[in-house]
Amino acid sequence: MGKLLYKQLCLISVLLSSPTLLAAEVLSVIYPEVKAPYDEIFKQIVQGIEDEYQGPIKLYPLKSTFSVTETVQQLDQNNEQMVIALGKSGYQVAKEVYQRKSVAVGALPIQPNGISGVSLLAEPKVLFDSLRLLAPSVKRVAVLHTPANKWLIGRAKAQADQLGLTLLHIEVSDLKNAVAEYDTLLKELDPQTDAIWLPLDPVTANEQVILPKLLEYAWEHNLVLFSSKPEHAKRGALFSMFPNHYELGKGLVFMVERLRSKEIASSVLPMDKMQLAVNLRTAAHLGFAYNTQLRNNFSIVFNK
């Protein structure tokens, strides 16, 4: 009887330490109230949260005139200790409470700064896996980045090595510096085995200056250009990635539960649940043809 009681107590201890038991705790979800069609993004994220979390959820839709102080007071008055904060509005609240509550931020291209979350920046391995499928001749990837994305480039270097790719990474300080570095880089690349990766970076993937320049060069020289920004495949990049917002919601639940149970430390992770957009006109121009099995992995295709 003594041994049985001991086993039961051990089982109870395990259950009490499990994230699933946190389901009894309220999960607060803070997000901006925006007009259609932009609200669809947050609807999908919230749907993923609701499908993943097994306990009660309290939604905090924030109007453009919301008060950070009042929202924080509501969380404190209700003793809500688990928070998922979405978008810029949610992030403003997260900054005020993350040191005393379990907080996961999403729907922003965040970098590590002490607040946990899932960044909109794509996990490099997801991009590289797609590159190997769509352009198997590529052996080296060149990327320009600003200091803000240095943390992601570190991950990219390790993941490229694991996949047998060489990552040529160049840090730049501003747009003028980026233009000069691209001018030098383009003279050194071999279109047969090299590719350029445009990260989600407002400087090195500048829409007005850098992107048109690289799209034109890539087309004229049959160079593979791929991007972390969803719209770039439509503009002519071979492929780009866009977030699976539903899966993002589920991933944020996974993170905040483990932050609450202290199974993980504060961290920022890139998104690994991405969807693939492919420009078939660019692929044909580069000499690539994809069979039906491979095309089934394409979430969006462009033919222009």
C-alpha positions in Angstrom: 0.0 0.0 0.0 2.9 2.3 0.9 4.5 1.8 -2.5 1.2 2.4 -4.3 0.7 5.6 -2.4 4.2 6.8 -3.3 3.6 6.1 -7.0 0.4 8.0 -6.9 2.1 11.0 -5.3 4.8 10.9 -7.9 2.2 10.8 -10.7 0.4 13.8 -9.2 3.7 15.7 -8.9 4.4 15.0 -12.6 0.9 16.2 -13.6 1.2 19.3 -11.6 4.4 20.2 -13.3 3.0 19.6 -16.8 2.0 22.5 -19.0 -1.3 20.8 -19.7 -2.4 21.5 -16.2 -1.9 25.2 -16.8 -5.0 24.9 -18.9 -7.0 26.0 -15.8 -5.2 29.3 -16.0 -6.6 32.2 -18.1 -4.6 33.0 -21.2 -4.8 36.6 -22.1 -4.5 37.5 -25.9 -3.9 41.1 -26.7 -4.1 42.2 -30.3 -5.0 45.3 -32.4 -8.5 45.9 -33.6 -8.0 46.6 -37.3 -10.3 46.8 -40.4 -10.7 44.2 -43.1 -8.8 42.7 -44.8 -6.0 43.2 -42.3 -8.0 41.7 -39.5 -7.8 38.3 -41.2 -4.2 37.9 -40.0 -5.2 38.3 -36.4 -8.3 36.2 -36.8 -6.1 33.3 -38.0 -3.6 33.7 -35.2 -6.4 33.8 -32.6 -8.0 30.7 -34.1 -4.7 28.9 -33.8 -4.5 30.0 -30.1 -8.0 28.9 -29.4 -7.5 25.5 -31.0 -4.2 24.8 -29.2 -5.0 26.1 -25.7 -7.1 23.9 -23.5 -8.1 26.4 -20.9 -10.1 29.7 -20.7 -9.0 32.5 -23.0 -9.6 36.2 -22.6 -9.4 38.4 -25.7 -8.2 42.0 -25.5 -8.9 43.7 -28.8 -7.2 47.1 -28.7 -8.6 50.1 -30.5 -6.2 52.7 -31.9 -6.9 54.9 -28.9 -6.2 52.3 -26.3 -4.4 53.0 -23.1 -1.4 50.9 -22.2 -1.8 51.7 -18.5 -5.4 50.7 -18.4 -4.8 47.5 -20.3 -2.0 46.6 -17.8 -4.3 47.4 -14.9 -6.9 45.0 -16.3 -4.4 42.2 -16.5 -3.3 42.9 -13.0 -6.7 43.2 -11.5 -7.7 39.9 -13.0 -4.5 38.3 -11.9 -3.8 37.1 -15.4 -0.2 35.8 -15.6 -0.1 34.3 -19.2 -0.1 36.8 -22.0 0.2 36.5 -25.8 0.7 40.0 -27.3 0.3 40.5 -31.0 1.3 43.4 -33.3 2.7 46.8 -32.3 -0.2 47.5 -29.9 0.3 44.2 -28.1 4.0 44.8 -28.0 3.5 48.1 -26.1 1.7 46.2 -23.4 4.2 43.4 -23.4 7.0 45.8 -22.6 5.3 46.8 -19.4 4.5 43.3 -18.1 7.1 40.8 -19.4 9.3 41.0 -16.4 6.5 39.8 -14.0 4.3 37.7 -16.3 4.8 35.0 -18.8 4.6 36.8 -22.1 5.1 35.7 -25.8 5.0 38.2 -28.6 3.9 37.5 -32.1 3.0 39.1 -35.5 6.1 41.3 -35.5 9.7 40.9 -36.9 11.1 41.1 -33.4 14.8 40.5 -32.4 16.1 39.2 -29.1 15.7 42.0 -26.5 14.6 40.2 -23.3 11.0 39.7 -24.4 10.1 36.2 -25.6 8.3 35.6 -28.8 8.0 34.1 -32.3 9.4 36.5 -34.9 7.9 37.0 -38.3 11.5 36.5 -39.6 11.6 33.1 -41.4 13.8 30.4 -39.9 16.7 30.2 -42.4 16.6 26.5 -42.6 13.1 26.7 -44.1 14.3 29.0 -46.8 17.4 26.8 -47.5 15.3 23.6 -47.7 13.1 25.3 -50.3 16.2 26.5 -52.1 17.6 23.0 -52.4 14.3 21.8 -53.8 13.8 24.6 -56.3 17.3 25.4 -57.3 19.5 22.3 -56.5 22.5 23.6 -58.4 23.0 26.4 -55.8 25.9 25.8 -53.5 26.5 29.3 -52.0 24.1 31.9 -50.7 25.0 35.5 -50.3 23.1 37.8 -47.9 23.6 41.4 -46.9 22.2 42.4 -43.5 22.2 45.2 -40.9 23.3 44.7 -37.3 19.7 44.2 -36.2 19.6 40.9 -38.0 23.0 39.7 -36.9 21.3 37.2 -34.5 19.4 35.6 -37.4 22.5 35.4 -39.6 24.3 33.4 -36.8 21.5 30.8 -37.0 21.6 30.9 -40.8 25.4 30.2 -40.9 25.0 27.1 -38.7 22.0 25.8 -40.6 23.6 26.4 -44.0 26.6 24.4 -42.9 24.4 21.5 -41.9 22.8 21.5 -45.3 26.1 21.6 -47.2 25.6 25.3 -48.3 28.1 28.1 -47.9 26.8 31.3 -46.5 28.5 34.5 -47.6 27.2 37.2 -45.2 28.0 40.9 -45.3 27.0 43.4 -42.7 26.2 46.9 -43.8 25.3 50.1 -41.9 22.9 52.0 -44.3 21.4 52.1 -47.7 24.4 53.7 -49.4 26.7 51.1 -47.9 24.3 48.3 -49.1 24.3 49.6 -52.7 28.1 49.7 -52.8 28.4 46.2 -51.3 25.8 44.8 -53.8 27.8 46.4 -56.7 30.9 44.6 -55.6 29.1 41.3 -54.8 27.4 41.0 -58.1 30.7 41.1 -60.0 31.9 38.1 -57.9 28.9 35.8 -58.1 28.6 32.7 -60.4 25.0 32.4 -61.5 25.5 28.6 -61.9 26.1 28.0 -58.3 25.4 31.2 -56.3 22.2 32.8 -55.1 21.2 36.0 -53.3 18.9 35.9 -50.3 16.9 39.0 -49.4 16.2 39.0 -45.6 13.3 40.8 -44.0 15.4 43.9 -43.7 14.3 47.5 -44.7 17.8 48.4 -45.7 19.3 45.5 -47.6 16.0 44.6 -49.2 14.9 48.2 -49.8 11.8 48.2 -52.0 12.6 51.4 -54.0 16.4 51.0 -54.6 17.7 47.5 -53.8 14.9 45.2 -55.0 14.4 46.6 -58.5 18.2 46.6 -59.0 18.5 43.0 -58.0 15.5 41.8 -59.9 16.8 43.3 -63.1 20.3 41.9 -62.6 19.0 38.4 -61.6 16.8 38.2 -64.7 19.5 39.4 -67.1 22.2 37.1 -65.6 20.0 34.0 -64.7 20.8 34.4 -61.1 18.7 32.8 -58.4 17.2 35.5 -56.1 14.9 34.4 -53.2 13.4 36.4 -50.3 12.0 36.3 -46.8 9.4 38.9 -47.8 6.1 37.4 -49.1 5.5 40.0 -51.9 8.9 39.5 -53.6 7.9 36.3 -55.4 5.1 38.2 -57.1 7.7 40.9 -58.1 10.0 38.3 -59.7 12.1 36.5 -57.1 12.2 32.8 -57.6 10.4 32.2 -54.3 9.5 33.8 -51.1 8.0 32.8 -47.8 4.9 34.0 -46.0 3.8 33.1 -42.4 1.2 30.4 -41.6 -0.7 32.6 -39.1 -2.8 29.8 -37.8 0.3 27.8 -36.9 1.9 30.9 -35.4 -1.0 31.1 -33.0 -0.4 27.5 -31.9 3.3 28.1 -31.6 2.8 31.0 -29.3 0.7 28.9 -27.0 3.4 26.3 -26.9 5.9 29.0 -26.0 3.9 30.8 -23.3 3.0 27.6 -21.6 6.6 26.6 -21.3 7.6 30.0 -20.1 5.0 29.8 -17.4 6.1 26.3 -16.3 9.8 27.5 -16.5 10.6 24.8 -19.0 12.3 27.3 -21.2 14.1 30.6 -20.7 13.2 33.8 -22.4 14.0 33.6 -26.1 13.0 34.8 -29.6 12.6 32.2 -32.3 12.2 32.7 -36.1 9.1 31.3 -37.7 9.4 27.7 -38.9 5.8 27.3 -40.0 6.0 29.1 -43.3 4.2 28.8 -46.7 5.9 28.8 -50.0 5.2 31.3 -52.9 6.9 30.5 -56.2 7.2 32.5 -59.4 6.9 30.0 -62.2 7.7 32.5 -64.9 11.1 33.2 -63.2 11.6 29.4 -62.7 11.1 28.8 -66.4 13.4 31.6 -67.3 16.1 30.0 -65.1 15.5 26.7 -66.7 13.8 25.0 -63.8 10.8 22.7 -64.3 8.8 21.3 -61.3 6.8 18.1 -61.3 3.3 17.8 -59.8 4.6 16.3 -56.6 6.9 19.3 -55.9 4.2 21.8 -57.0 1.9 20.4 -54.3 4.2 22.1 -51.8 3.5 25.5 -53.3 0.9 27.5 -51.4 0.9 30.3 -54.0 2.2 30.5 -57.6 2.8 33.5 -59.8 3.0 33.2 -63.6 4.0 36.8 -64.3 
